[in-house]
Amino acid sequence: MKKLIIIASIFLIVNLISASDKSLKTNEGKNMESVHEFSVKDINGKDVSLSEYKGKVLLIVNVASKCGYTRQYSGLQKIYDKYKEQGFEILAFPCNDFGGQEPGTNEEIAEFCSTNFNVTFPLFDKIKVLGEDKNPLYKMLTNNSNVEKGDINWNFEKFLISKEGEVIARYKSSVEPESDAVTKAIEQELNK
């Protein structure tokens, strides 16, 4: 009888430990990181702590000047103008990882965005979103259990970030900034 109780107790303990491990993995699997923990450089090379954006809804986008989706700068500017007074920001990160479609310097990129699309939302330093040199912010964005995991597939992929800095949605390049999917999600987050 003692052996049976000991075996049952061991079985129970093993199951409790296993359940605890699964619970820990679930908690770890849920993104516990916040974009507010990262620092980046703006288009002028100035360090920017993303904690400056606490309390704001963010749309983080990898952008390029010579891409078929470059016209999305116009839509991005429109939603920025529409929602910025409500606590919305767009953070645009130029990237040359896809077909060499962002070959310019930071100065050339800033000039291009200003001249062609009247961009007023923040532009940041050109970064890598793929490979071993992937920017740490993009490592977190693309390996986040709140949204589809995996590498960025092309320019103008978008990540919607809550006021608390959590990734809450990911949109492929083909999803227009002014689409209902994006604008309704922005409005929902702004109204929380």
LUMVO-518842 format. One line per 3 residues: number of its first residue (from 1); their letters; for each residue x negated, y negated, z of N, C-alpha, C. Coordinates in steps of 0.05 Angstrom, whole numbers. Atoms other than C-alpha are relative to their C-alpha. Layout:
NUM) A) X:Y:Z:X:Y:Z:X:Y:Z | ...
***
This chain:
1) MKK) -16:24:0:0:0:0:-17:-25:0 | 18:23:-1:-57:-48:17:-12:-6:-27 | 12:3:27:-89:-35:-51:20:-13:-19
4) LII) -21:12:16:-22:-52:-84:3:-30:6 | -3:28:-8:-16:-117:-45:-25:-16:-10 | 25:14:9:-89:-135:-61:1:-3:-30
7) IAS) -2:2:29:-78:-120:-135:21:-21:-8 | -21:19:6:-13:-160:-136:-10:-29:7 | 11:26:-8:-48:-217:-99:-20:-10:-21
10) IFL) 20:8:21:-106:-217:-149:14:-8:-25 | -16:6:25:-56:-215:-207:12:-28:2 | -13:25:-5:-19:-274:-177:-20:-23:-1
13) IVN) 21:20:0:-83:-314:-165:-10:-5:-28 | 10:2:28:-108:-300:-236:20:-16:-17 | -21:14:16:-41:-324:-265:2:-29:9
16) LIS) -1:28:-10:-41:-386:-221:-24:-16:-11 | 23:13:11:-112:-403:-243:3:-5:-30 | -5:2:29:-94:-390:-316:20:-23:-5
19) ASD) -20:21:4:-33:-435:-310:-12:-27:7 | 14:25:-7:-75:-488:-275:-18:-9:-23 | 18:6:22:-126:-484:-331:16:-11:-24
22) KSL) -17:9:22:-71:-492:-383:10:-28:5 | -9:27:-7:-44:-552:-345:-22:-20:-3 | 23:18:3:-113:-583:-343:-5:-6:-29
25) KTN) 5:3:29:-122:-571:-417:22:-18:-12 | -21:17:10:-54:-603:-430:-5:-29:7 | 7:28:-9:-74:-664:-389:-24:-10:-15
28) EGK) 23:9:15:-141:-666:-424:8:-4:-29 | -9:2:28:-107:-654:-491:14:-26:-5 | -13:26:3:-64:-715:-480:-21:-21:2
31) NME) 22:19:0:-107:-774:-497:0:-17:25 | 3:15:-25:-130:-802:-431:-17:-25:-5 | 16:24:7:-175:-853:-467:19:-22:-10
34) SVH) -14:23:10:-152:-922:-485:-19:-15:-19 | 17:16:18:-177:-965:-542:-12:-23:15 | 10:22:-16:-187:-1018:-488:-27:6:12
37) EFS) 25:-7:-11:-248:-979:-465:-24:-5:-19 | 20:3:20:-286:-995:-529:-8:-29:-5 | 10:26:9:-329:-1053:-551:-8:3:-29
40) VKD) 7:-1:29:-339:-1070:-625:-13:-27:-7 | 10:26:9:-371:-1126:-665:20:-11:-20 | -17:13:20:-329:-1176:-703:-15:-5:-26
43) ING) 12:4:27:-343:-1196:-775:-24:-19:1 | 23:18:-3:-392:-1249:-749:-22:11:18 | 20:-13:-16:-431:-1199:-707:3:-5:30
46) KDV) -5:5:-28:-402:-1222:-640:12:25:13 | -12:-22:-15:-388:-1168:-588:28:-7:9 | -28:4:-8:-314:-1160:-574:8:25:16
49) SLS) -11:-21:-16:-286:-1118:-517:29:3:-7 | -28:-3:7:-220:-1088:-539:18:-2:24 | -16:5:-24:-197:-1097:-467:13:-28:-2
52) EYK) -12:27:4:-183:-1169:-491:28:3:-12 | -25:-5:12:-123:-1138:-526:20:14:17 | -19:-13:-19:-90:-1108:-464:26:-16:-1
55) GKV) -26:13:1:-16:-1122:-466:10:-6:-28 | -8:6:28:-14:-1128:-542:3:26:-15 | -3:-23:18:10:-1079:-594:-19:-4:-23
58) LLI) 21:3:20:-45:-1065:-644:5:19:-24 | 2:-17:23:-50:-1038:-714:-29:-1:-9 | 28:-2:8:-120:-1014:-729:-2:13:-27
61) VNV) 1:-8:27:-137:-1006:-802:-28:0:-11 | 25:1:14:-198:-986:-842:5:-11:-28 | -7:15:24:-200:-1033:-902:-23:0:-20
64) ASK) 20:2:21:-237:-1041:-968:10:-20:-21 | -6:21:19:-240:-1096:-1021:5:9:-28 | -2:-9:28:-243:-1054:-1084:14:27:-2
67) CGY) -15:-25:-1:-191:-1001:-1071:28:-4:-12 | -27:3:11:-124:-987:-1103:20:-9:22 | -18:9:-22:-93:-1001:-1034:-8:-28:10
70) TRQ) 9:26:-10:-129:-1068:-1026:23:-20:1 | -24:18:0:-63:-1103:-1043:15:1:27 | -13:-1:-26:-40:-1079:-974:-8:-22:19
73) YSG) 7:24:-16:-78:-1138:-945:24:-19:1 | -22:19:1:-18:-1179:-967:22:9:19 | -20:-10:-19:31:-1134:-929:-9:-2:29
76) LQK) 11:2:-27:-14:-1133:-869:3:-29:11 | -2:28:-8:-16:-1209:-868:29:-7:6 | -28:6:-4:60:-1212:-874:10:10:27
79) IYD) -10:-10:-26:73:-1167:-814:-15:-13:23 | 15:15:-21:18:-1203:-775:14:-27:5 | -14:25:-3:53:-1269:-788:27:3:14
82) KYK) -27:-5:-11:121:-1239:-769:-1:6:30 | 0:-10:-28:100:-1207:-703:-22:-11:18 | 23:9:-18:37:-1243:-677:9:-16:24
85) EQG) -9:16:-23:76:-1291:-633:14:17:21 | -13:-18:-19:109:-1230:-600:-20:18:14 | 21:-16:-13:42:-1200:-580:-11:23:-17
88) FEI) 10:-20:19:20:-1162:-642:-26:-9:-13 | 25:6:13:-50:-1159:-671:-7:22:-20 | 12:-19:19:-82:-1126:-731:-30:-2:2
91) LAF) 29:-1:-2:-154:-1104:-724:-10:15:-25 | 8:-11:26:-185:-1092:-793:-30:6:0 | 27:-9:1:-249:-1052:-800:-9:8:-28
94) PCN) 10:-7:26:-283:-1055:-868:-17:26:1 | 13:-26:1:-311:-988:-889:-7:7:-29 | 10:-7:27:-352:-964:-949:-2:30:-4
97) DFG) 2:-30:0:-342:-889:-937:15:13:-24 | -17:-12:21:-293:-878:-995:-6:-13:-27 | 5:9:27:-319:-886:-1065:-16:-26:-2
100) GQE) 15:25:0:-364:-944:-1047:17:-25:-5 | -19:21:6:-303:-989:-1047:-1:-25:18 | 5:24:-16:-329:-1038:-995:-30:-5:1
103) PGT) 29:3:1:-400:-1054:-1019:-10:-26:11 | 9:27:-7:-402:-1126:-996:-10:-3:28 | 9:6:-27:-434:-1158:-936:24:-10:16
106) NEE) -22:10:-17:-392:-1181:-877:9:-28:-10 | -7:26:10:-395:-1252:-905:17:1:-25 | -15:-3:25:-371:-1230:-974:28:11:5
109) IAE) -26:-11:-7:-315:-1189:-943:18:-21:12 | -16:21:-12:-291:-1247:-901:9:-20:-21 | -7:18:21:-293:-1293:-961:22:12:-19
112) FCS) -20:-14:17:-255:-1242:-1004:27:0:13 | -25:-2:-14:-201:-1233:-952:14:-27:3 | -11:27:-3:-192:-1307:-941:9:-12:-26
115) TNF) -6:12:26:-193:-1328:-1014:23:14:-14 | -20:-15:15:-150:-1272:-1042:26:7:14 | -23:-8:-15:-102:-1256:-986:7:-18:24
118) NVT) -5:19:-22:-105:-1314:-937:1:15:27 | 0:-17:-24:-121:-1263:-882:-8:-18:24 | 6:14:-25:-118:-1293:-812:-3:19:24
121) FPL) 3:-19:-21:-118:-1230:-771:-30:7:3 | 29:-4:-5:-185:-1208:-740:-12:22:-18 | 17:-18:16:-237:-1175:-785:-24:7:17
124) FDK) 22:-10:-16:-292:-1133:-755:-24:8:-18 | 25:-8:13:-362:-1110:-773:6:25:-17 | -3:-24:17:-366:-1059:-830:-11:24:15
127) IKV) 7:-24:-15:-368:-990:-799:2:25:-16 | -3:-27:12:-371:-916:-815:24:13:15 | -22:-15:-12:-307:-876:-804:-2:30:-4
130) LGE) 6:-28:5:-336:-810:-827:-28:8:8 | 27:-10:-4:-396:-766:-811:-11:-4:27 | 14:1:-25:-447:-766:-757:-2:-29:11
133) DKN) 2:28:-8:-450:-842:-755:27:-13:4 | -27:11:-3:-375:-849:-745:1:-18:25 | -3:19:-22:-358:-909:-701:14:14:23
136) PLY) -13:-13:-23:-340:-886:-630:30:-5:2 | -29:6:-1:-272:-921:-634:14:20:-19 | -13:-18:19:-256:-880:-696:-3:29:7
139) KML) 2:-28:-10:-281:-816:-663:24:5:18 | -23:-3:-18:-227:-827:-610:26:-1:-16 | -25:2:15:-173:-848:-660:6:26:-16
142) TNN) -4:-23:17:-184:-787:-704:0:27:14 | 0:-24:-16:-191:-737:-648:18:-4:24 | -19:9:-20:-130:-757:-609:24:18:-2
145) SNV) -22:-19:1:-76:-707:-590:27:-13:-1 | -25:14:2:-22:-760:-591:10:-2:-29 | -7:2:28:-24:-761:-667:-16:22:-15
148) EKG) 14:-20:16:-49:-717:-724:-30:-4:2 | 29:1:-2:-123:-701:-713:-12:4:-28 | 15:-5:24:-174:-702:-768:-11:-26:-11
151) DIN) 13:23:12:-218:-748:-809:19:-18:-16 | -13:18:17:-193:-809:-844:-3:10:-29 | 1:-10:27:-175:-790:-916:-7:-21:-21
154) WNF) 5:21:19:-181:-858:-950:2:-27:14 | -2:27:-11:-181:-933:-941:30:-6:7 | -26:10:-9:-122:-968:-907:17:21:15
157) EKF) -15:-17:-19:-104:-912:-858:5:-17:25 | -8:18:-22:-68:-943:-799:6:15:26 | -6:-11:-27:-64:-929:-724:15:-21:16
160) LIS) -16:18:-17:-10:-960:-681:-8:6:29 | 10:-2:-27:-33:-974:-610:19:-14:19 | -18:12:-20:11:-987:-549:-13:-23:15
163) KEG) 10:22:-17:3:-1046:-502:-20:10:21 | 19:-12:-19:-34:-998:-455:-25:11:-14 | 24:-9:14:-84:-980:-509:1:29:-10
166) EVI) -2:-28:9:-57:-910:-526:8:1:-30 | -8:-5:28:-53:-885:-598:28:12:0 | -28:-10:1:21:-875:-613:9:9:-27
169) ARY) -8:-8:27:25:-867:-688:-23:-3:-19 | 21:1:21:-19:-854:-749:15:1:-27 | -13:2:26:0:-873:-819:-21:3:-22
172) KSS) 18:-4:22:-33:-849:-883:-2:-26:-17 | 5:23:17:-60:-899:-934:25:-8:-17 | -22:5:18:2:-893:-978:24:-13:14
175) VEP) -22:13:-15:48:-919:-922:-5:-30:1 | 3:29:2:58:-993:-935:3:-13:27 | -2:14:-26:48:-1041:-876:29:-10:5
178) ESD) -27:11:-4:118:-1070:-888:22:22:0 | -20:-22:1:152:-1001:-891:16:0:26 | -17:-3:-24:209:-986:-842:-15:16:21
181) AVT) 14:-17:-20:166:-932:-810:-19:-16:17 | 19:16:-15:113:-982:-790:14:-22:15 | -11:23:-13:155:-1043:-775:19:7:23
184) KAI) -18:-8:-22:207:-1006:-733:-16:10:24 | 17:-9:-22:152:-973:-692:-13:-24:14 | 11:24:-12:119:-1041:-681:20:-14:17
187) EQE) -21:14:-16:185:-1072:-659:7:16:25 | -6:-17:-23:199:-1013:-613:-21:-5:22 | 21:4:-20:131:-1022:-579:0:-28:11
190) LNK) 0:28:-10:137:-1097:-574:23:-4:20 | -24:3:-18:205:-1089:-539:-2:17:25 | 3:-16:-25:178:-1042:-485:-8:-18:23
***
